[in-house]
Amino acid sequence: MHKVVLYFIASVIATPALVHADINGPFLLWGLSGLNGIKNTALNNLDDTLLRDLYAKASSIIVFLKNSTTRLDEINFPSFKGLVNENEYTYLTQYQLTSDPLDYNANTEIINLFGDGLQQDIELTALFKDAIKNYGEGKVLGIMATRTNIIQEQMRVRRAADASTTDTPTEEPVQNNYIYIAKNRGLIWTAEPPVLKIGPNKSYELTTHTVATTDERKEDNKFKIQVVFALDNKQKAALKFQFIRNFGGWWTMKSVDVEYNDGEKKTFALQVEGNEPSAPLNYSYHCPNRILFKGRNHSVTLTMKGIQVQPYYTNDKFGIAYDCVTFFTVPIWSGIFVTFILLFLLTIALIAVAEIKTPNKFESKSGAQLTFTVQE
């Protein structure tokens, strides 16, 4: 406890030197009431007016600056994960904040985080909880960011390692797999990389992505899982998988919104071709076949194979799978049909055997010979 107090005093003393220091994203904002209702567009910055209103609404703002390359995940920051899940939060993929919180809220502190991930985790969690005790729940705005010199150092190391390194969708560490996890809110997996086709000549395998995020709107009963991908031409594409909770305890994947920026922002709404993926709540949907999403004029398509998806979940793994391949498949129906034919033939044979009648008189050595008259 003494260590945390001393750290807090040292951080406050060091704050004036950091007022003019640049901070870089992506940014994680949490703690302030109303953050869950913010609509965050993947390829655009958050509206500056809305951002300034957040600053003014907060009783206190604490900006935490990472000064290491320690990844922000549940392994290095377990306490921080629980802290964020207990509060409202939003995730901004933008590189810089359009407004400085120091200009709109005098009660703003900038805290440098030192040491490894677990040490930073303990310090930022303790400081934020102390601020909540002083100002109350939902009145403290926490901002997680990265110092400029750290980003520059990372970029310099990448250039030295590989001169042909391509830009990533955001400065957030990217992943080269086909599983998209929105922590404790949604999960999507595919057996092969999704294929996005835009027009007759553009086709992209979506292999590099950032951490998935969610956007839930209770007023229209919609839920979205959003993933931003890097394309091979240094452009970006954001996929927003839209789900709806149905009456009777079922969920349905209705569509996918594609945001594509090739110098001009374009948005496409793609609908599922055929049956829409759906399953009971707390169940996942699995389909080994290809699922195709098409736009109205079929100029934009998204193909996913071997998909398993589950929204509205609270665990870090899929629930029981509701398979798109029904129990009574064609081979099963064929086997049942053949079985009925065999049973039908066996029944006829048993009836024929039952109709056989034996003679009611028999020959004997002492009696007369039996004579049967057969008429043709």
C-alpha positions as CSV (number, residue, x, y, z in Angstrom):
1,M,0.0,0.0,0.0
2,H,2.8,2.4,0.8
3,K,4.4,1.6,-2.6
4,V,1.1,2.6,-4.3
5,V,0.9,5.9,-2.4
6,L,4.5,6.8,-3.2
7,Y,4.0,5.9,-6.8
8,F,0.9,8.1,-6.9
9,I,2.7,11.1,-5.4
10,A,5.6,10.6,-7.9
11,S,3.2,10.4,-10.8
12,V,1.4,13.6,-9.8
13,I,4.7,15.4,-9.4
14,A,5.8,14.2,-12.9
15,T,2.5,15.2,-14.5
16,P,3.4,18.8,-15.6
17,A,6.3,17.5,-17.6
18,L,3.8,15.2,-19.5
19,V,1.2,17.8,-20.3
20,H,2.6,18.4,-23.8
21,A,3.7,14.8,-24.4
22,D,1.9,13.2,-27.3
23,I,-0.1,10.1,-26.6
24,N,-1.1,7.6,-29.2
25,G,-3.8,5.0,-29.7
26,P,-5.6,2.8,-30.0
27,F,-7.5,4.0,-26.9
28,L,-9.5,2.2,-24.3
29,L,-12.0,4.4,-22.4
30,W,-13.8,3.0,-19.3
31,G,-15.5,3.9,-16.1
32,L,-17.7,6.8,-17.1
33,S,-21.5,6.3,-17.3
34,G,-22.8,6.4,-20.9
35,L,-19.8,4.9,-22.7
36,N,-21.7,1.8,-23.7
37,G,-24.1,3.9,-25.7
38,I,-21.3,5.4,-27.9
39,K,-21.4,4.3,-31.5
40,N,-17.9,3.7,-32.6
41,T,-17.1,3.5,-36.3
42,A,-14.0,1.4,-37.1
43,L,-12.5,3.5,-39.9
44,N,-13.3,7.0,-38.5
45,N,-12.4,9.0,-35.5
46,L,-14.9,9.5,-32.7
47,D,-16.8,12.8,-33.1
48,D,-14.8,15.6,-31.4
49,T,-17.9,17.2,-29.9
50,L,-18.9,13.9,-28.2
51,L,-15.3,13.5,-27.0
52,R,-15.3,16.9,-25.4
53,D,-18.7,16.2,-23.7
54,L,-17.2,13.1,-22.2
55,Y,-14.3,15.1,-20.7
56,A,-16.7,17.7,-19.3
57,K,-19.0,15.1,-17.8
58,A,-16.3,13.3,-15.9
59,S,-15.5,14.4,-12.3
60,S,-12.0,13.1,-12.8
61,I,-9.9,11.9,-15.8
62,I,-6.9,9.5,-15.4
63,V,-4.8,8.9,-18.5
64,F,-2.6,5.8,-18.1
65,L,0.4,5.6,-20.5
66,K,2.0,2.3,-21.3
67,N,5.8,2.7,-21.7
68,S,6.6,-0.9,-22.7
69,T,5.6,-3.3,-25.4
70,T,3.8,-5.5,-23.0
71,R,0.6,-6.7,-24.7
72,L,-2.6,-5.5,-23.2
73,D,-4.4,-8.9,-22.5
74,E,-5.8,-10.9,-19.7
75,I,-2.5,-12.7,-19.1
76,N,-0.5,-9.6,-18.3
77,F,-3.4,-7.5,-17.0
78,P,-5.8,-9.9,-15.2
79,S,-7.0,-7.3,-12.6
80,F,-7.5,-4.6,-15.3
81,K,-9.7,-7.0,-17.3
82,G,-12.0,-7.5,-14.3
83,L,-12.0,-3.7,-13.7
84,V,-13.0,-3.0,-17.3
85,N,-15.7,-5.7,-17.3
86,E,-17.3,-4.2,-14.1
87,N,-17.6,-0.7,-15.8
88,E,-18.9,0.7,-19.1
89,Y,-16.2,1.0,-21.7
90,T,-15.6,1.7,-25.4
91,Y,-12.6,1.0,-27.7
92,L,-11.3,3.7,-30.1
93,T,-9.1,2.4,-33.0
94,Q,-7.9,5.9,-33.9
95,Y,-4.2,6.9,-33.7
96,Q,-4.7,10.2,-31.8
97,L,-7.4,11.9,-29.7
98,T,-8.8,15.0,-31.5
99,S,-9.1,16.9,-28.2
100,D,-6.7,17.0,-25.2
101,P,-8.5,16.1,-22.0
102,L,-6.3,18.7,-20.1
103,D,-8.0,21.4,-22.1
104,Y,-11.6,20.5,-21.0
105,N,-11.2,19.0,-17.5
106,A,-8.9,20.6,-14.9
107,N,-9.0,17.5,-12.8
108,T,-7.0,15.4,-15.3
109,E,-4.0,13.3,-14.3
110,I,-1.5,11.6,-16.6
111,I,0.1,8.5,-15.1
112,N,3.2,6.8,-16.5
113,L,3.1,3.0,-16.0
114,F,6.5,1.3,-15.4
115,G,7.7,-2.3,-15.0
116,D,6.3,-5.5,-16.4
117,G,2.6,-6.1,-17.2
118,L,1.6,-7.5,-13.8
119,Q,3.2,-4.6,-12.0
120,Q,1.4,-2.1,-14.3
121,D,-1.8,-4.1,-13.7
122,I,-1.6,-3.7,-10.0
123,E,-0.7,0.0,-10.0
124,L,-3.3,1.2,-12.5
125,T,-6.1,-0.9,-10.9
126,A,-5.3,0.5,-7.4
127,L,-5.1,4.1,-8.6
128,F,-8.4,3.9,-10.5
129,K,-10.2,2.2,-7.5
130,D,-8.9,5.0,-5.2
131,A,-10.3,7.6,-7.7
132,I,-13.7,5.8,-7.6
133,K,-13.8,6.0,-3.8
134,N,-13.2,9.8,-4.0
135,Y,-15.6,10.7,-6.8
136,G,-18.1,7.8,-7.0
137,E,-19.0,5.1,-9.4
138,G,-19.5,6.2,-13.1
139,K,-17.9,9.6,-12.6
140,V,-14.2,8.7,-13.3
141,L,-13.0,8.4,-16.9
142,G,-10.0,6.1,-17.4
143,I,-8.0,6.3,-20.7
144,M,-5.4,3.7,-21.7
145,A,-3.0,4.9,-24.3
146,T,0.7,4.6,-25.4
147,R,3.5,7.1,-25.3
148,T,4.8,8.4,-28.7
149,N,8.4,7.3,-28.2
150,I,7.3,3.8,-27.7
151,I,5.4,3.7,-31.0
152,Q,8.3,5.2,-32.8
153,E,10.7,2.7,-31.3
154,Q,8.4,-0.2,-32.3
155,M,8.3,1.2,-35.9
156,R,12.0,1.6,-36.0
157,V,12.6,-2.0,-34.9
158,R,10.1,-3.3,-37.5
159,R,11.8,-1.4,-40.3
160,A,15.2,-2.8,-39.3
161,A,13.9,-6.3,-39.1
162,D,12.0,-6.3,-42.4
163,A,12.1,-3.4,-44.9
164,S,9.0,-4.8,-46.6
165,T,6.8,-4.8,-43.5
166,T,3.3,-3.6,-44.4
167,D,1.2,-1.3,-42.2
168,T,-1.4,-2.9,-39.9
169,P,-5.1,-1.8,-39.5
170,T,-4.3,-0.1,-36.2
171,E,-1.3,0.1,-33.9
172,E,-2.9,-2.6,-31.8
173,P,-1.0,-5.9,-32.1
174,V,-2.5,-7.9,-35.0
175,Q,-3.3,-11.6,-35.1
176,N,-2.9,-14.0,-38.1
177,N,-5.6,-16.6,-37.2
178,Y,-9.2,-17.2,-38.0
179,I,-10.7,-16.9,-34.6
180,Y,-12.2,-13.5,-33.5
181,I,-12.8,-13.1,-29.8
182,A,-14.8,-10.2,-28.3
183,K,-14.0,-10.9,-24.7
184,N,-16.9,-12.4,-22.8
185,R,-19.4,-11.1,-25.4
186,G,-18.9,-13.0,-28.7
187,L,-16.8,-15.5,-30.5
188,I,-16.4,-16.4,-34.2
189,W,-14.2,-19.1,-35.8
190,T,-13.7,-20.2,-39.4
191,A,-11.8,-23.2,-40.8
192,E,-10.4,-21.0,-43.6
193,P,-9.7,-17.3,-44.0
194,P,-12.8,-15.3,-45.0
195,V,-12.7,-14.1,-48.6
196,L,-14.0,-10.7,-49.5
197,K,-14.7,-9.8,-53.1
198,I,-15.3,-6.2,-54.1
199,G,-16.3,-5.8,-57.7
200,P,-15.1,-8.1,-60.5
201,N,-11.3,-7.6,-60.0
202,K,-10.7,-7.2,-56.2
203,S,-10.5,-10.3,-54.0
204,Y,-8.9,-10.4,-50.6
205,E,-8.2,-13.3,-48.1
206,L,-8.7,-11.8,-44.7
207,T,-5.9,-13.2,-42.6
208,T,-4.6,-10.3,-40.5
209,H,-7.0,-8.7,-38.0
210,T,-7.1,-6.8,-34.7
211,V,-8.9,-7.8,-31.5
212,A,-12.7,-8.0,-32.1
213,T,-15.0,-5.6,-30.4
214,T,-18.8,-5.5,-29.8
215,D,-21.6,-2.9,-30.2
216,E,-24.9,-3.7,-28.5
217,R,-28.0,-1.6,-28.8
218,K,-30.8,-2.6,-26.5
219,E,-33.3,-0.2,-28.0
220,D,-33.4,-2.0,-31.4
221,N,-32.3,-5.4,-29.9
222,K,-29.2,-5.5,-32.2
223,F,-25.8,-6.9,-31.3
224,K,-22.7,-6.6,-33.5
225,I,-19.2,-8.2,-33.5
226,Q,-16.7,-6.0,-35.3
227,V,-13.4,-7.0,-36.7
228,V,-10.9,-4.8,-38.6
229,F,-8.7,-6.5,-41.2
230,A,-5.6,-5.4,-43.1
231,L,-5.7,-5.8,-46.8
232,D,-2.7,-6.6,-49.0
233,N,-2.7,-3.0,-50.5
234,K,-2.3,-1.3,-47.1
235,Q,-6.0,-0.6,-46.9
236,K,-8.5,-1.5,-44.3
237,A,-11.8,-3.3,-44.2
238,A,-14.1,-3.6,-41.2
239,L,-16.7,-6.4,-40.9
240,K,-19.6,-5.9,-38.5
241,F,-21.5,-9.1,-38.0
242,Q,-25.1,-8.2,-36.9
243,F,-27.2,-10.4,-34.6
244,I,-30.7,-10.2,-33.4
245,R,-32.2,-11.8,-30.3
246,N,-35.5,-13.4,-31.3
247,F,-38.6,-14.2,-29.2
248,G,-38.5,-17.7,-27.8
249,G,-34.8,-17.6,-26.7
250,W,-33.1,-17.8,-30.1
251,W,-30.5,-15.6,-31.8
252,T,-30.0,-15.1,-35.6
253,M,-27.1,-13.7,-37.6
254,K,-28.9,-11.3,-40.0
255,S,-26.2,-9.7,-42.0
256,V,-22.7,-8.3,-42.3
257,D,-21.9,-4.7,-42.8
258,V,-18.6,-4.1,-44.7
259,E,-16.7,-0.8,-44.4
260,Y,-14.1,-0.4,-47.0
261,N,-11.8,2.6,-47.5
262,D,-9.8,3.0,-50.7
263,G,-9.5,6.8,-50.4
264,E,-13.3,7.1,-50.2
265,K,-15.3,5.4,-47.4
266,K,-17.8,2.9,-48.7
267,T,-20.3,0.8,-46.8
268,F,-22.0,-2.4,-48.0
269,A,-24.8,-4.4,-46.4
270,L,-24.5,-8.1,-47.1
271,Q,-27.3,-10.6,-46.5
272,V,-27.0,-14.3,-45.9
273,E,-27.8,-16.5,-49.0
274,G,-30.0,-19.3,-47.9
275,N,-30.9,-20.1,-44.3
276,E,-29.6,-17.6,-41.7
277,P,-27.3,-19.0,-39.0
278,S,-29.3,-19.3,-35.8
279,A,-29.3,-21.2,-32.5
280,P,-30.8,-21.1,-29.0
281,L,-29.3,-18.6,-26.5
282,N,-26.2,-20.1,-24.8
283,Y,-25.7,-22.4,-27.9
284,S,-23.2,-21.9,-30.7
285,Y,-24.0,-22.4,-34.4
286,H,-21.7,-24.6,-36.5
287,C,-21.7,-25.3,-40.2
288,P,-18.9,-27.1,-42.1
289,N,-20.3,-25.8,-45.4
290,R,-19.6,-22.5,-47.1
291,I,-21.8,-19.6,-46.0
292,L,-22.1,-16.8,-48.6
293,F,-23.1,-13.2,-47.8
294,K,-24.1,-11.1,-50.8
295,G,-25.0,-7.4,-51.5
296,R,-28.1,-6.4,-53.3
297,N,-26.4,-6.1,-56.7
298,H,-24.0,-9.0,-55.9
299,S,-21.0,-6.7,-56.5
300,V,-19.7,-7.4,-53.0
301,T,-19.6,-10.9,-51.4
302,L,-18.1,-12.5,-48.3
303,T,-17.5,-16.2,-48.2
304,M,-16.8,-18.1,-44.9
305,K,-16.2,-21.8,-44.6
306,G,-16.4,-24.0,-41.5
307,I,-17.9,-21.3,-39.4
308,Q,-18.8,-21.5,-35.7
309,V,-20.3,-18.5,-34.0
310,Q,-21.9,-17.5,-30.7
311,P,-23.0,-14.1,-29.6
312,Y,-24.3,-13.0,-26.1
313,Y,-22.0,-15.5,-24.4
314,T,-20.2,-15.1,-21.0
315,N,-17.5,-17.8,-21.1
316,D,-14.2,-18.0,-23.1
317,K,-15.3,-21.0,-25.1
318,F,-18.2,-22.1,-27.4
319,G,-21.4,-23.5,-26.0
320,I,-23.0,-26.7,-27.3
321,A,-23.0,-26.6,-31.1
322,Y,-26.3,-26.3,-33.0
323,D,-25.3,-27.8,-36.3
324,C,-26.6,-26.7,-39.7
325,V,-26.4,-30.3,-40.9
326,T,-29.7,-31.8,-39.5
327,F,-29.8,-35.3,-38.0
328,F,-31.7,-36.9,-40.8
329,T,-29.2,-36.5,-43.6
330,V,-29.5,-38.0,-47.1
331,P,-27.5,-41.2,-46.2
332,I,-29.7,-41.7,-43.1
333,W,-32.9,-41.3,-45.1
334,S,-31.5,-43.8,-47.7
335,G,-30.7,-46.3,-45.0
336,I,-34.2,-46.0,-43.5
337,F,-35.8,-46.4,-47.0
338,V,-33.8,-49.6,-47.7
339,T,-34.7,-50.9,-44.2
340,F,-38.4,-50.5,-44.9
341,I,-38.1,-52.3,-48.2
342,L,-36.4,-55.3,-46.5
343,L,-39.0,-55.3,-43.8
344,F,-41.8,-55.2,-46.4
345,L,-40.3,-58.2,-48.3
346,L,-39.8,-60.1,-45.0
347,T,-43.4,-59.5,-44.1
348,I,-44.6,-60.9,-47.4
349,A,-42.4,-64.0,-47.0
350,L,-43.7,-64.6,-43.5
351,I,-47.3,-64.3,-44.7
352,A,-46.6,-66.8,-47.5
353,V,-45.1,-69.2,-45.2
354,A,-48.0,-68.9,-42.8
355,E,-50.4,-69.7,-45.6
356,I,-48.9,-73.2,-46.3
357,K,-51.4,-76.0,-45.2
358,T,-50.4,-79.6,-44.4
359,P,-52.5,-82.6,-45.4
360,N,-55.2,-83.8,-42.9
361,K,-54.8,-87.5,-43.8
362,F,-51.7,-89.7,-43.8
363,E,-50.9,-93.1,-45.3
364,S,-50.3,-96.2,-43.0
365,K,-49.2,-99.7,-43.7
366,S,-52.5,-101.3,-42.5
367,G,-54.8,-98.9,-44.3
368,A,-55.8,-98.2,-47.9
369,Q,-53.5,-96.2,-50.1
370,L,-54.5,-92.5,-50.3
371,T,-55.4,-91.1,-53.7
372,F,-55.3,-87.4,-54.5
373,T,-57.1,-86.1,-57.5
374,V,-55.4,-83.1,-59.1
375,Q,-57.3,-81.0,-61.5
376,E,-55.5,-78.9,-64.1
